[in-house]
Amino acid sequence: MEKKKGWKEIPLGGLITEAGNAAEYETGSWRTFKPVLDQEACNNCLICWIFCPDTSIVVEDEEMVGFDYVHCKGCGICAAECPKKAIEMVLEQEE
């Protein structure tokens, strides 16, 4: 198993030199707000999956089923891009 880089090993400014490596960095502890899905409102368009910079949208059988909170840093892009407003950003402690 390859050792993952810690925050002290990432270059100054958070520069990431390898493309497509979001799964290698567990950024969930950075989060203040977390996305919460309203399954009733979601139409599974997967626009959230397209825009998520951290590969944190969990999809099974072409349907959005939740979030990978280990990698989700709570940026809110998924909620901002959701055309149905099916994703709400809530304070981490409130859920």
Long-range contacts (C-beta under 8 A, 24 or more apart in sequence): 22-53, 22-54, 22-55, 22-71, 23-55, 23-71, 25-71, 26-70, 26-71, 27-54, 27-71, 27-72, 27-73, 28-69, 28-70, 28-71, 28-72, 28-73, 30-73, 30-74, 31-69, 31-72, 31-73, 31-74, 31-92, 32-74, 32-91, 32-92, 33-74, 33-76, 33-89, 33-90, 33-91, 33-92, 34-67, 34-69, 34-72, 34-74, 34-89, 34-90, 34-91, 34-92, 34-95, 35-67, 35-72, 35-74, 35-76, 35-78, 35-79, 35-87, 35-88, 35-89, 36-87, 36-88, 36-89, 36-90, 36-95, 37-64, 37-66, 37-67, 37-86, 37-87, 38-86, 38-87, 38-88, 39-86, 40-86, 41-84, 41-85, 41-86, 42-82, 42-84, 42-86, 42-87, 43-84, 43-86, 45-83, 45-84, 47-81, 47-82, 47-83, 48-78, 48-79, 48-81, 48-82, 48-87, 50-81, 51-77, 51-78, 51-81, 52-77, 52-78, 53-77
